[in-house]
């Protein structure tokens, strides 16, 4: 069954965010991850603390979790946290 990592984010540093995004994209391939959508959100009901959302699809929950906990992705955490405020959710 497919699984998704849904990221809520607000940029802090756009240059670092570009660096992080490029590096993070490369880490997805071994896990079958692919971006479904990313961009600004429009809250249709309720408030949102974040300005953007990213949805990444994976072939399974295990692959999604393996990607997030991989050494390659974990090496990007400091850059991620300098680039944006975020929350990551695993669904599916």
HTML snippet that shows the backbone in 3Dmol.js (N, CA, C, O; Angstrom):
<script src="https://3Dmol.org/build/3Dmol-min.js"></script>
<div id="view" style="width:600px;height:400px;position:relative"></div>
<script>
const pdb = `
ATOM      1  N   UNK A   1       0.838  -1.175   0.000  1.00  0.00           N
ATOM      2  CA  UNK A   1       0.000   0.000   0.000  1.00  0.00           C
ATOM      3  C   UNK A   1       0.884   1.240   0.000  1.00  0.00           C
ATOM      4  O   UNK A   1       1.878   1.294   0.725  1.00  0.00           O
ATOM      5  N   UNK A   2       0.539   2.213  -0.789  1.00  0.00           N
ATOM      6  CA  UNK A   2       1.295   3.465  -0.856  1.00  0.00           C
ATOM      7  C   UNK A   2       1.238   4.200   0.478  1.00  0.00           C
ATOM      8  O   UNK A   2       0.293   4.056   1.253  1.00  0.00           O
ATOM      9  N   UNK A   3       2.270   4.985   0.717  1.00  0.00           N
ATOM     10  CA  UNK A   3       2.329   5.834   1.904  1.00  0.00           C
ATOM     11  C   UNK A   3       2.835   7.198   1.467  1.00  0.00           C
ATOM     12  O   UNK A   3       3.454   7.341   0.413  1.00  0.00           O
ATOM     13  N   UNK A   4       2.563   8.189   2.289  1.00  0.00           N
ATOM     14  CA  UNK A   4       2.905   9.562   1.948  1.00  0.00           C
ATOM     15  C   UNK A   4       3.565  10.247   3.132  1.00  0.00           C
ATOM     16  O   UNK A   4       3.167  10.056   4.281  1.00  0.00           O
ATOM     17  N   UNK A   5       4.565  11.034   2.838  1.00  0.00           N
ATOM     18  CA  UNK A   5       5.106  11.947   3.830  1.00  0.00           C
ATOM     19  C   UNK A   5       4.601  13.330   3.446  1.00  0.00           C
ATOM     20  O   UNK A   5       4.817  13.812   2.334  1.00  0.00           O
ATOM     21  N   UNK A   6       3.929  13.942   4.393  1.00  0.00           N
ATOM     22  CA  UNK A   6       3.339  15.264   4.179  1.00  0.00           C
ATOM     23  C   UNK A   6       4.112  16.246   5.056  1.00  0.00           C
ATOM     24  O   UNK A   6       4.224  16.072   6.270  1.00  0.00           O
ATOM     25  N   UNK A   7       4.633  17.266   4.416  1.00  0.00           N
ATOM     26  CA  UNK A   7       5.464  18.247   5.103  1.00  0.00           C
ATOM     27  C   UNK A   7       4.746  19.587   5.098  1.00  0.00           C
ATOM     28  O   UNK A   7       4.363  20.089   4.041  1.00  0.00           O
ATOM     29  N   UNK A   8       4.566  20.158   6.268  1.00  0.00           N
ATOM     30  CA  UNK A   8       4.087  21.529   6.419  1.00  0.00           C
ATOM     31  C   UNK A   8       5.326  22.369   6.692  1.00  0.00           C
ATOM     32  O   UNK A   8       6.142  22.011   7.541  1.00  0.00           O
ATOM     33  N   UNK A   9       5.474  23.489   5.977  1.00  0.00           N
ATOM     34  CA  UNK A   9       6.693  24.269   6.161  1.00  0.00           C
ATOM     35  C   UNK A   9       6.488  25.753   5.898  1.00  0.00           C
ATOM     36  O   UNK A   9       5.611  26.173   5.143  1.00  0.00           O
ATOM     37  N   UNK A  10       7.338  26.516   6.555  1.00  0.00           N
ATOM     38  CA  UNK A  10       7.464  27.941   6.300  1.00  0.00           C
ATOM     39  C   UNK A  10       8.955  28.218   6.127  1.00  0.00           C
ATOM     40  O   UNK A  10       9.744  27.919   7.024  1.00  0.00           O
ATOM     41  N   UNK A  11       9.350  28.784   4.989  1.00  0.00           N
ATOM     42  CA  UNK A  11      10.767  29.064   4.763  1.00  0.00           C
ATOM     43  C   UNK A  11      11.326  30.066   5.767  1.00  0.00           C
ATOM     44  O   UNK A  11      10.643  31.002   6.183  1.00  0.00           O
ATOM     45  N   UNK A  12      12.582  29.847   6.144  1.00  0.00           N
ATOM     46  CA  UNK A  12      13.338  30.781   6.986  1.00  0.00           C
ATOM     47  C   UNK A  12      14.425  31.442   6.141  1.00  0.00           C
ATOM     48  O   UNK A  12      14.623  32.655   6.199  1.00  0.00           O
ATOM     49  N   UNK A  13      15.128  30.617   5.352  1.00  0.00           N
ATOM     50  CA  UNK A  13      16.248  31.073   4.528  1.00  0.00           C
ATOM     51  C   UNK A  13      16.084  30.445   3.146  1.00  0.00           C
ATOM     52  O   UNK A  13      16.288  29.241   2.989  1.00  0.00           O
ATOM     53  N   UNK A  14      15.723  31.234   2.154  1.00  0.00           N
ATOM     54  CA  UNK A  14      15.399  30.684   0.831  1.00  0.00           C
ATOM     55  C   UNK A  14      16.614  30.081   0.133  1.00  0.00           C
ATOM     56  O   UNK A  14      16.463  29.107  -0.604  1.00  0.00           O
ATOM     57  N   UNK A  15      17.802  30.621   0.338  1.00  0.00           N
ATOM     58  CA  UNK A  15      19.002  30.028  -0.266  1.00  0.00           C
ATOM     59  C   UNK A  15      19.268  28.642   0.308  1.00  0.00           C
ATOM     60  O   UNK A  15      19.541  27.696  -0.430  1.00  0.00           O
ATOM     61  N   UNK A  16      19.185  28.534   1.617  1.00  0.00           N
ATOM     62  CA  UNK A  16      19.391  27.228   2.255  1.00  0.00           C
ATOM     63  C   UNK A  16      18.267  26.266   1.892  1.00  0.00           C
ATOM     64  O   UNK A  16      18.496  25.063   1.768  1.00  0.00           O
ATOM     65  N   UNK A  17      17.066  26.782   1.723  1.00  0.00           N
ATOM     66  CA  UNK A  17      15.947  25.930   1.333  1.00  0.00           C
ATOM     67  C   UNK A  17      16.188  25.337  -0.056  1.00  0.00           C
ATOM     68  O   UNK A  17      15.882  24.166  -0.282  1.00  0.00           O
ATOM     69  N   UNK A  18      16.721  26.106  -0.972  1.00  0.00           N
ATOM     70  CA  UNK A  18      17.052  25.578  -2.300  1.00  0.00           C
ATOM     71  C   UNK A  18      18.122  24.499  -2.212  1.00  0.00           C
ATOM     72  O   UNK A  18      18.028  23.476  -2.891  1.00  0.00           O
ATOM     73  N   UNK A  19      19.138  24.717  -1.382  1.00  0.00           N
ATOM     74  CA  UNK A  19      20.193  23.714  -1.189  1.00  0.00           C
ATOM     75  C   UNK A  19      19.613  22.437  -0.596  1.00  0.00           C
ATOM     76  O   UNK A  19      19.900  21.336  -1.065  1.00  0.00           O
ATOM     77  N   UNK A  20      18.801  22.594   0.428  1.00  0.00           N
ATOM     78  CA  UNK A  20      18.181  21.447   1.081  1.00  0.00           C
ATOM     79  C   UNK A  20      17.293  20.686   0.111  1.00  0.00           C
ATOM     80  O   UNK A  20      17.370  19.459   0.039  1.00  0.00           O
ATOM     81  N   UNK A  21      16.454  21.389  -0.631  1.00  0.00           N
ATOM     82  CA  UNK A  21      15.522  20.741  -1.557  1.00  0.00           C
ATOM     83  C   UNK A  21      16.257  19.920  -2.604  1.00  0.00           C
ATOM     84  O   UNK A  21      15.859  18.794  -2.901  1.00  0.00           O
ATOM     85  N   UNK A  22      17.315  20.469  -3.160  1.00  0.00           N
ATOM     86  CA  UNK A  22      18.091  19.748  -4.169  1.00  0.00           C
ATOM     87  C   UNK A  22      18.725  18.494  -3.573  1.00  0.00           C
ATOM     88  O   UNK A  22      18.680  17.424  -4.180  1.00  0.00           O
ATOM     89  N   UNK A  23      19.308  18.623  -2.402  1.00  0.00           N
ATOM     90  CA  UNK A  23      19.960  17.478  -1.757  1.00  0.00           C
ATOM     91  C   UNK A  23      18.945  16.428  -1.315  1.00  0.00           C
ATOM     92  O   UNK A  23      19.179  15.231  -1.480  1.00  0.00           O
ATOM     93  N   UNK A  24      17.822  16.870  -0.756  1.00  0.00           N
ATOM     94  CA  UNK A  24      16.799  15.927  -0.291  1.00  0.00           C
ATOM     95  C   UNK A  24      16.197  15.156  -1.451  1.00  0.00           C
ATOM     96  O   UNK A  24      15.906  13.968  -1.314  1.00  0.00           O
ATOM     97  N   UNK A  25      16.007  15.798  -2.576  1.00  0.00           N
ATOM     98  CA  UNK A  25      15.446  15.125  -3.756  1.00  0.00           C
ATOM     99  C   UNK A  25      16.296  13.923  -4.160  1.00  0.00           C
ATOM    100  O   UNK A  25      15.767  12.873  -4.524  1.00  0.00           O
ATOM    101  N   UNK A  26      17.603  14.084  -4.092  1.00  0.00           N
ATOM    102  CA  UNK A  26      18.515  13.001  -4.463  1.00  0.00           C
ATOM    103  C   UNK A  26      18.401  11.803  -3.530  1.00  0.00           C
ATOM    104  O   UNK A  26      18.666  10.674  -3.943  1.00  0.00           O
ATOM    105  N   UNK A  27      18.013  12.029  -2.287  1.00  0.00           N
ATOM    106  CA  UNK A  27      17.932  10.923  -1.328  1.00  0.00           C
ATOM    107  C   UNK A  27      16.672  10.078  -1.511  1.00  0.00           C
ATOM    108  O   UNK A  27      16.583   8.983  -0.955  1.00  0.00           O
ATOM    109  N   UNK A  28      15.702  10.564  -2.278  1.00  0.00           N
ATOM    110  CA  UNK A  28      14.427   9.854  -2.446  1.00  0.00           C
ATOM    111  C   UNK A  28      14.523   8.626  -3.343  1.00  0.00           C
ATOM    112  O   UNK A  28      13.842   7.627  -3.109  1.00  0.00           O
ATOM    113  N   UNK A  29      15.363   8.698  -4.365  1.00  0.00           N
ATOM    114  CA  UNK A  29      15.383   7.663  -5.407  1.00  0.00           C
ATOM    115  C   UNK A  29      15.549   6.235  -4.893  1.00  0.00           C
ATOM    116  O   UNK A  29      14.807   5.358  -5.335  1.00  0.00           O
ATOM    117  N   UNK A  30      16.484   5.957  -3.982  1.00  0.00           N
ATOM    118  CA  UNK A  30      16.642   4.568  -3.532  1.00  0.00           C
ATOM    119  C   UNK A  30      15.406   3.998  -2.812  1.00  0.00           C
ATOM    120  O   UNK A  30      15.298   2.784  -2.637  1.00  0.00           O
ATOM    121  N   UNK A  31      14.496   4.857  -2.406  1.00  0.00           N
ATOM    122  CA  UNK A  31      13.317   4.435  -1.656  1.00  0.00           C
ATOM    123  C   UNK A  31      12.036   4.532  -2.483  1.00  0.00           C
ATOM    124  O   UNK A  31      10.942   4.303  -1.965  1.00  0.00           O
ATOM    125  N   UNK A  32      12.166   4.864  -3.742  1.00  0.00           N
ATOM    126  CA  UNK A  32      10.994   4.974  -4.613  1.00  0.00           C
ATOM    127  C   UNK A  32      10.134   6.182  -4.320  1.00  0.00           C
ATOM    128  O   UNK A  32       8.960   6.216  -4.688  1.00  0.00           O
ATOM    129  N   UNK A  33      10.710   7.181  -3.655  1.00  0.00           N
ATOM    130  CA  UNK A  33       9.948   8.375  -3.311  1.00  0.00           C
ATOM    131  C   UNK A  33       9.844   9.333  -4.479  1.00  0.00           C
ATOM    132  O   UNK A  33      10.786   9.495  -5.255  1.00  0.00           O
ATOM    133  N   UNK A  34       8.687   9.967  -4.596  1.00  0.00           N
ATOM    134  CA  UNK A  34       8.507  10.981  -5.635  1.00  0.00           C
ATOM    135  C   UNK A  34       7.578  12.078  -5.135  1.00  0.00           C
ATOM    136  O   UNK A  34       6.612  11.834  -4.411  1.00  0.00           O
ATOM    137  N   UNK A  35       7.909  13.296  -5.549  1.00  0.00           N
ATOM    138  CA  UNK A  35       7.084  14.434  -5.177  1.00  0.00           C
ATOM    139  C   UNK A  35       5.753  14.363  -5.919  1.00  0.00           C
ATOM    140  O   UNK A  35       5.719  14.169  -7.134  1.00  0.00           O
ATOM    141  N   UNK A  36       4.672  14.521  -5.184  1.00  0.00           N
ATOM    142  CA  UNK A  36       3.335  14.589  -5.767  1.00  0.00           C
ATOM    143  C   UNK A  36       2.969  16.044  -6.012  1.00  0.00           C
ATOM    144  O   UNK A  36       2.483  16.409  -7.082  1.00  0.00           O
ATOM    145  N   UNK A  37       3.211  16.867  -4.999  1.00  0.00           N
ATOM    146  CA  UNK A  37       2.901  18.297  -5.110  1.00  0.00           C
ATOM    147  C   UNK A  37       3.719  19.043  -4.062  1.00  0.00           C
ATOM    148  O   UNK A  37       4.024  18.514  -2.993  1.00  0.00           O
ATOM    149  N   UNK A  38       4.066  20.286  -4.396  1.00  0.00           N
ATOM    150  CA  UNK A  38       4.682  21.164  -3.407  1.00  0.00           C
ATOM    151  C   UNK A  38       4.378  22.598  -3.792  1.00  0.00           C
ATOM    152  O   UNK A  38       4.383  22.960  -4.968  1.00  0.00           O
ATOM    153  N   UNK A  39       4.114  23.402  -2.778  1.00  0.00           N
ATOM    154  CA  UNK A  39       3.837  24.801  -3.044  1.00  0.00           C
ATOM    155  C   UNK A  39       3.042  25.449  -1.939  1.00  0.00           C
ATOM    156  O   UNK A  39       2.776  24.831  -0.908  1.00  0.00           O
ATOM    157  N   UNK A  40       2.659  26.705  -2.152  1.00  0.00           N
ATOM    158  CA  UNK A  40       1.890  27.444  -1.152  1.00  0.00           C
ATOM    159  C   UNK A  40       0.507  26.838  -0.951  1.00  0.00           C
ATOM    160  O   UNK A  40      -0.081  26.276  -1.876  1.00  0.00           O
ATOM    161  N   UNK A  41       0.002  26.961   0.263  1.00  0.00           N
ATOM    162  CA  UNK A  41      -1.327  26.425   0.559  1.00  0.00           C
ATOM    163  C   UNK A  41      -2.335  27.553   0.708  1.00  0.00           C
ATOM    164  O   UNK A  41      -1.987  28.700   0.987  1.00  0.00           O
ATOM    165  N   UNK A  42      -3.574  27.193   0.514  1.00  0.00           N
ATOM    166  CA  UNK A  42      -4.701  28.069   0.803  1.00  0.00           C
ATOM    167  C   UNK A  42      -5.558  27.316   1.806  1.00  0.00           C
ATOM    168  O   UNK A  42      -6.160  26.297   1.467  1.00  0.00           O
ATOM    169  N   UNK A  43      -5.621  27.804   3.029  1.00  0.00           N
ATOM    170  CA  UNK A  43      -6.427  27.158   4.053  1.00  0.00           C
ATOM    171  C   UNK A  43      -7.904  27.387   3.734  1.00  0.00           C
ATOM    172  O   UNK A  43      -8.375  28.524   3.698  1.00  0.00           O
ATOM    173  N   UNK A  44      -8.619  26.298   3.505  1.00  0.00           N
ATOM    174  CA  UNK A  44     -10.045  26.396   3.199  1.00  0.00           C
ATOM    175  C   UNK A  44     -10.905  26.324   4.447  1.00  0.00           C
ATOM    176  O   UNK A  44     -12.044  26.789   4.458  1.00  0.00           O
ATOM    177  N   UNK A  45     -10.344  25.731   5.509  1.00  0.00           N
ATOM    178  CA  UNK A  45     -11.065  25.654   6.780  1.00  0.00           C
ATOM    179  C   UNK A  45     -10.031  25.628   7.893  1.00  0.00           C
ATOM    180  O   UNK A  45      -9.089  24.838   7.845  1.00  0.00           O
ATOM    181  N   UNK A  46     -10.192  26.459   8.866  1.00  0.00           N
ATOM    182  CA  UNK A  46      -9.275  26.505   9.989  1.00  0.00           C
ATOM    183  C   UNK A  46      -8.012  27.281   9.662  1.00  0.00           C
ATOM    184  O   UNK A  46      -7.813  27.743   8.538  1.00  0.00           O
ATOM    185  N   UNK A  47      -7.173  27.409  10.667  1.00  0.00           N
ATOM    186  CA  UNK A  47      -5.933  28.161  10.528  1.00  0.00           C
ATOM    187  C   UNK A  47      -4.776  27.216  10.240  1.00  0.00           C
ATOM    188  O   UNK A  47      -4.794  26.049  10.631  1.00  0.00           O
ATOM    189  N   UNK A  48      -3.784  27.733   9.561  1.00  0.00           N
ATOM    190  CA  UNK A  48      -2.561  26.983   9.311  1.00  0.00           C
ATOM    191  C   UNK A  48      -1.387  27.814   9.786  1.00  0.00           C
ATOM    192  O   UNK A  48      -1.311  29.013   9.517  1.00  0.00           O
ATOM    193  N   UNK A  49      -0.470  27.169  10.495  1.00  0.00           N
ATOM    194  CA  UNK A  49       0.726  27.855  10.967  1.00  0.00           C
ATOM    195  C   UNK A  49       1.818  27.869   9.915  1.00  0.00           C
ATOM    196  O   UNK A  49       2.862  28.491  10.112  1.00  0.00           O
ATOM    197  N   UNK A  50       1.590  27.191   8.797  1.00  0.00           N
ATOM    198  CA  UNK A  50       2.609  27.043   7.763  1.00  0.00           C
ATOM    199  C   UNK A  50       2.128  27.611   6.440  1.00  0.00           C
ATOM    200  O   UNK A  50       0.927  27.670   6.176  1.00  0.00           O
ATOM    201  N   UNK A  51       3.081  28.029   5.608  1.00  0.00           N
ATOM    202  CA  UNK A  51       2.747  28.673   4.337  1.00  0.00           C
ATOM    203  C   UNK A  51       2.751  27.713   3.153  1.00  0.00           C
ATOM    204  O   UNK A  51       2.092  27.971   2.146  1.00  0.00           O
ATOM    205  N   UNK A  52       3.490  26.599   3.264  1.00  0.00           N
ATOM    206  CA  UNK A  52       3.659  25.672   2.149  1.00  0.00           C
ATOM    207  C   UNK A  52       3.436  24.239   2.597  1.00  0.00           C
ATOM    208  O   UNK A  52       3.485  23.916   3.784  1.00  0.00           O
ATOM    209  N   UNK A  53       3.187  23.387   1.602  1.00  0.00           N
ATOM    210  CA  UNK A  53       3.012  21.961   1.873  1.00  0.00           C
ATOM    211  C   UNK A  53       3.720  21.190   0.768  1.00  0.00           C
ATOM    212  O   UNK A  53       3.757  21.610  -0.389  1.00  0.00           O
ATOM    213  N   UNK A  54       4.285  20.043   1.160  1.00  0.00           N
ATOM    214  CA  UNK A  54       4.913  19.112   0.226  1.00  0.00           C
ATOM    215  C   UNK A  54       4.328  17.738   0.507  1.00  0.00           C
ATOM    216  O   UNK A  54       4.196  17.341   1.664  1.00  0.00           O
ATOM    217  N   UNK A  55       3.975  17.007  -0.555  1.00  0.00           N
ATOM    218  CA  UNK A  55       3.507  15.628  -0.407  1.00  0.00           C
ATOM    219  C   UNK A  55       4.426  14.744  -1.236  1.00  0.00           C
ATOM    220  O   UNK A  55       4.589  14.947  -2.439  1.00  0.00           O
ATOM    221  N   UNK A  56       5.026  13.754  -0.571  1.00  0.00           N
ATOM    222  CA  UNK A  56       5.945  12.821  -1.212  1.00  0.00           C
ATOM    223  C   UNK A  56       5.331  11.426  -1.124  1.00  0.00           C
ATOM    224  O   UNK A  56       4.964  10.978  -0.038  1.00  0.00           O
ATOM    225  N   UNK A  57       5.219  10.737  -2.260  1.00  0.00           N
ATOM    226  CA  UNK A  57       4.650   9.386  -2.308  1.00  0.00           C
ATOM    227  C   UNK A  57       5.768   8.353  -2.255  1.00  0.00           C
ATOM    228  O   UNK A  57       6.844   8.544  -2.821  1.00  0.00           O
ATOM    229  N   UNK A  58       5.485   7.250  -1.558  1.00  0.00           N
ATOM    230  CA  UNK A  58       6.394   6.110  -1.467  1.00  0.00           C
ATOM    231  C   UNK A  58       5.597   4.843  -1.731  1.00  0.00           C
ATOM    232  O   UNK A  58       4.384   4.820  -1.523  1.00  0.00           O
ATOM    233  N   UNK A  59       6.266   3.784  -2.189  1.00  0.00           N
ATOM    234  CA  UNK A  59       5.546   2.543  -2.466  1.00  0.00           C
ATOM    235  C   UNK A  59       4.977   1.868  -1.209  1.00  0.00           C
ATOM    236  O   UNK A  59       4.035   1.080  -1.306  1.00  0.00           O
ATOM    237  N   UNK A  60       5.541   2.172  -0.035  1.00  0.00           N
ATOM    238  CA  UNK A  60       5.059   1.550   1.205  1.00  0.00           C
ATOM    239  C   UNK A  60       5.445   2.424   2.393  1.00  0.00           C
ATOM    240  O   UNK A  60       6.306   3.299   2.297  1.00  0.00           O
ATOM    241  N   UNK A  61       4.783   2.160   3.510  1.00  0.00           N
ATOM    242  CA  UNK A  61       5.102   2.862   4.756  1.00  0.00           C
ATOM    243  C   UNK A  61       6.547   2.583   5.167  1.00  0.00           C
ATOM    244  O   UNK A  61       7.252   3.477   5.637  1.00  0.00           O
ATOM    245  N   UNK A  62       6.978   1.344   4.988  1.00  0.00           N
ATOM    246  CA  UNK A  62       8.342   0.957   5.345  1.00  0.00           C
ATOM    247  C   UNK A  62       9.372   1.760   4.538  1.00  0.00           C
ATOM    248  O   UNK A  62      10.362   2.232   5.096  1.00  0.00           O
ATOM    249  N   UNK A  63       9.140   1.916   3.225  1.00  0.00           N
ATOM    250  CA  UNK A  63      10.067   2.681   2.388  1.00  0.00           C
ATOM    251  C   UNK A  63      10.098   4.146   2.818  1.00  0.00           C
ATOM    252  O   UNK A  63      11.166   4.758   2.843  1.00  0.00           O
ATOM    253  N   UNK A  64       8.954   4.708   3.152  1.00  0.00           N
ATOM    254  CA  UNK A  64       8.895   6.103   3.598  1.00  0.00           C
ATOM    255  C   UNK A  64       9.669   6.287   4.896  1.00  0.00           C
ATOM    256  O   UNK A  64      10.444   7.233   5.034  1.00  0.00           O
ATOM    257  N   UNK A  65       9.460   5.393   5.832  1.00  0.00           N
ATOM    258  CA  UNK A  65      10.162   5.466   7.110  1.00  0.00           C
ATOM    259  C   UNK A  65      11.661   5.237   6.922  1.00  0.00           C
ATOM    260  O   UNK A  65      12.482   5.924   7.529  1.00  0.00           O
ATOM    261  N   UNK A  66      12.008   4.270   6.080  1.00  0.00           N
ATOM    262  CA  UNK A  66      13.427   3.999   5.809  1.00  0.00           C
ATOM    263  C   UNK A  66      14.109   5.231   5.211  1.00  0.00           C
ATOM    264  O   UNK A  66      15.243   5.554   5.563  1.00  0.00           O
ATOM    265  N   UNK A  67      13.399   5.920   4.294  1.00  0.00           N
ATOM    266  CA  UNK A  67      13.977   7.135   3.716  1.00  0.00           C
ATOM    267  C   UNK A  67      14.209   8.177   4.810  1.00  0.00           C
ATOM    268  O   UNK A  67      15.308   8.722   4.915  1.00  0.00           O
ATOM    269  N   UNK A  68      13.201   8.458   5.617  1.00  0.00           N
ATOM    270  CA  UNK A  68      13.328   9.512   6.621  1.00  0.00           C
ATOM    271  C   UNK A  68      14.475   9.222   7.582  1.00  0.00           C
ATOM    272  O   UNK A  68      15.199  10.134   7.981  1.00  0.00           O
ATOM    273  N   UNK A  69      14.641   7.957   7.953  1.00  0.00           N
ATOM    274  CA  UNK A  69      15.665   7.581   8.927  1.00  0.00           C
ATOM    275  C   UNK A  69      17.002   7.218   8.289  1.00  0.00           C
ATOM    276  O   UNK A  69      17.941   6.845   8.992  1.00  0.00           O
ATOM    277  N   UNK A  70      17.097   7.324   6.967  1.00  0.00           N
ATOM    278  CA  UNK A  70      18.347   6.963   6.280  1.00  0.00           C
ATOM    279  C   UNK A  70      19.475   7.919   6.663  1.00  0.00           C
ATOM    280  O   UNK A  70      19.242   9.078   7.007  1.00  0.00           O
ATOM    281  N   UNK A  71      20.699   7.404   6.594  1.00  0.00           N
ATOM    282  CA  UNK A  71      21.864   8.245   6.872  1.00  0.00           C
ATOM    283  C   UNK A  71      21.921   9.431   5.911  1.00  0.00           C
ATOM    284  O   UNK A  71      22.263  10.545   6.308  1.00  0.00           O
ATOM    285  N   UNK A  72      21.581   9.184   4.637  1.00  0.00           N
ATOM    286  CA  UNK A  72      21.643  10.248   3.631  1.00  0.00           C
ATOM    287  C   UNK A  72      20.690  11.389   3.973  1.00  0.00           C
ATOM    288  O   UNK A  72      21.058  12.559   3.863  1.00  0.00           O
ATOM    289  N   UNK A  73      19.453  11.053   4.392  1.00  0.00           N
ATOM    290  CA  UNK A  73      18.519  12.122   4.735  1.00  0.00           C
ATOM    291  C   UNK A  73      18.859  12.746   6.079  1.00  0.00           C
ATOM    292  O   UNK A  73      18.792  13.967   6.225  1.00  0.00           O
ATOM    293  N   UNK A  74      19.217  11.938   7.054  1.00  0.00           N
ATOM    294  CA  UNK A  74      19.535  12.482   8.374  1.00  0.00           C
ATOM    295  C   UNK A  74      20.710  13.454   8.330  1.00  0.00           C
ATOM    296  O   UNK A  74      20.801  14.352   9.168  1.00  0.00           O
ATOM    297  N   UNK A  75      21.603  13.286   7.367  1.00  0.00           N
ATOM    298  CA  UNK A  75      22.729  14.213   7.215  1.00  0.00           C
ATOM    299  C   UNK A  75      22.267  15.614   6.813  1.00  0.00           C
ATOM    300  O   UNK A  75      23.028  16.575   6.926  1.00  0.00           O
ATOM    301  N   UNK A  76      21.025  15.730   6.345  1.00  0.00           N
ATOM    302  CA  UNK A  76      20.488  17.016   5.902  1.00  0.00           C
ATOM    303  C   UNK A  76      19.660  17.746   6.963  1.00  0.00           C
ATOM    304  O   UNK A  76      19.198  18.861   6.724  1.00  0.00           O
ATOM    305  N   UNK A  77      19.473  17.137   8.114  1.00  0.00           N
ATOM    306  CA  UNK A  77      18.575  17.687   9.134  1.00  0.00           C
ATOM    307  C   UNK A  77      19.003  19.090   9.590  1.00  0.00           C
ATOM    308  O   UNK A  77      18.160  19.978   9.716  1.00  0.00           O
ATOM    309  N   UNK A  78      20.295  19.297   9.836  1.00  0.00           N
ATOM    310  CA  UNK A  78      20.734  20.627  10.279  1.00  0.00           C
ATOM    311  C   UNK A  78      20.435  21.684   9.221  1.00  0.00           C
ATOM    312  O   UNK A  78      19.952  22.771   9.540  1.00  0.00           O
ATOM    313  N   UNK A  79      20.725  21.359   7.949  1.00  0.00           N
ATOM    314  CA  UNK A  79      20.427  22.288   6.867  1.00  0.00           C
ATOM    315  C   UNK A  79      18.925  22.529   6.771  1.00  0.00           C
ATOM    316  O   UNK A  79      18.490  23.666   6.587  1.00  0.00           O
ATOM    317  N   UNK A  80      18.130  21.464   6.895  1.00  0.00           N
ATOM    318  CA  UNK A  80      16.669  21.596   6.854  1.00  0.00           C
ATOM    319  C   UNK A  80      16.187  22.568   7.920  1.00  0.00           C
ATOM    320  O   UNK A  80      15.382  23.459   7.649  1.00  0.00           O
ATOM    321  N   UNK A  81      16.687  22.386   9.127  1.00  0.00           N
ATOM    322  CA  UNK A  81      16.220  23.210  10.240  1.00  0.00           C
ATOM    323  C   UNK A  81      16.677  24.670  10.138  1.00  0.00           C
ATOM    324  O   UNK A  81      16.043  25.560  10.705  1.00  0.00           O
ATOM    325  N   UNK A  82      17.767  24.912   9.421  1.00  0.00           N
ATOM    326  CA  UNK A  82      18.201  26.286   9.157  1.00  0.00           C
ATOM    327  C   UNK A  82      17.387  26.905   8.023  1.00  0.00           C
ATOM    328  O   UNK A  82      17.247  28.126   7.951  1.00  0.00           O
ATOM    329  N   UNK A  83      16.854  26.067   7.142  1.00  0.00           N
ATOM    330  CA  UNK A  83      16.143  26.533   5.958  1.00  0.00           C
ATOM    331  C   UNK A  83      14.667  26.798   6.197  1.00  0.00           C
ATOM    332  O   UNK A  83      14.077  27.667   5.555  1.00  0.00           O
ATOM    333  N   UNK A  84      14.055  26.038   7.138  1.00  0.00           N
ATOM    334  CA  UNK A  84      12.609  26.143   7.291  1.00  0.00           C
ATOM    335  C   UNK A  84      12.143  25.669   8.652  1.00  0.00           C
ATOM    336  O   UNK A  84      12.809  24.872   9.312  1.00  0.00           O
ATOM    337  N   UNK A  85      10.983  26.174   9.063  1.00  0.00           N
ATOM    338  CA  UNK A  85      10.231  25.604  10.177  1.00  0.00           C
ATOM    339  C   UNK A  85       9.319  24.561   9.551  1.00  0.00           C
ATOM    340  O   UNK A  85       8.679  24.830   8.534  1.00  0.00           O
ATOM    341  N   UNK A  86       9.252  23.379  10.144  1.00  0.00           N
ATOM    342  CA  UNK A  86       8.479  22.331   9.470  1.00  0.00           C
ATOM    343  C   UNK A  86       7.946  21.287  10.433  1.00  0.00           C
ATOM    344  O   UNK A  86       8.381  21.164  11.578  1.00  0.00           O
ATOM    345  N   UNK A  87       6.976  20.537   9.908  1.00  0.00           N
ATOM    346  CA  UNK A  87       6.445  19.330  10.542  1.00  0.00           C
ATOM    347  C   UNK A  87       6.363  18.279   9.454  1.00  0.00           C
ATOM    348  O   UNK A  87       5.950  18.572   8.332  1.00  0.00           O
ATOM    349  N   UNK A  88       6.750  17.069   9.776  1.00  0.00           N
ATOM    350  CA  UNK A  88       6.673  15.947   8.841  1.00  0.00           C
ATOM    351  C   UNK A  88       5.677  14.946   9.399  1.00  0.00           C
ATOM    352  O   UNK A  88       5.697  14.642  10.592  1.00  0.00           O
ATOM    353  N   UNK A  89       4.805  14.433   8.538  1.00  0.00           N
ATOM    354  CA  UNK A  89       3.809  13.430   8.928  1.00  0.00           C
ATOM    355  C   UNK A  89       3.889  12.254   7.971  1.00  0.00           C
ATOM    356  O   UNK A  89       4.030  12.441   6.762  1.00  0.00           O
ATOM    357  N   UNK A  90       3.801  11.053   8.500  1.00  0.00           N
ATOM    358  CA  UNK A  90       3.751   9.839   7.678  1.00  0.00           C
ATOM    359  C   UNK A  90       2.315   9.329   7.703  1.00  0.00           C
ATOM    360  O   UNK A  90       1.745   9.089   8.767  1.00  0.00           O
ATOM    361  N   UNK A  91       1.745   9.168   6.519  1.00  0.00           N
ATOM    362  CA  UNK A  91       0.351   8.725   6.370  1.00  0.00           C
ATOM    363  C   UNK A  91       0.314   7.524   5.451  1.00  0.00           C
ATOM    364  O   UNK A  91       0.945   7.514   4.395  1.00  0.00           O
ATOM    365  N   UNK A  92      -0.437   6.505   5.867  1.00  0.00           N
ATOM    366  CA  UNK A  92      -0.619   5.337   4.993  1.00  0.00           C
ATOM    367  C   UNK A  92       0.069   4.117   5.515  1.00  0.00           C
ATOM    368  O   UNK A  92       0.007   3.058   4.890  1.00  0.00           O
TER     369      UNK A  92
END
`;
const viewer = $3Dmol.createViewer("view");
viewer.addModel(pdb, "pdb");
viewer.setStyle({}, {cartoon: {color: "spectrum"}});
viewer.zoomTo();
viewer.render();
</script>
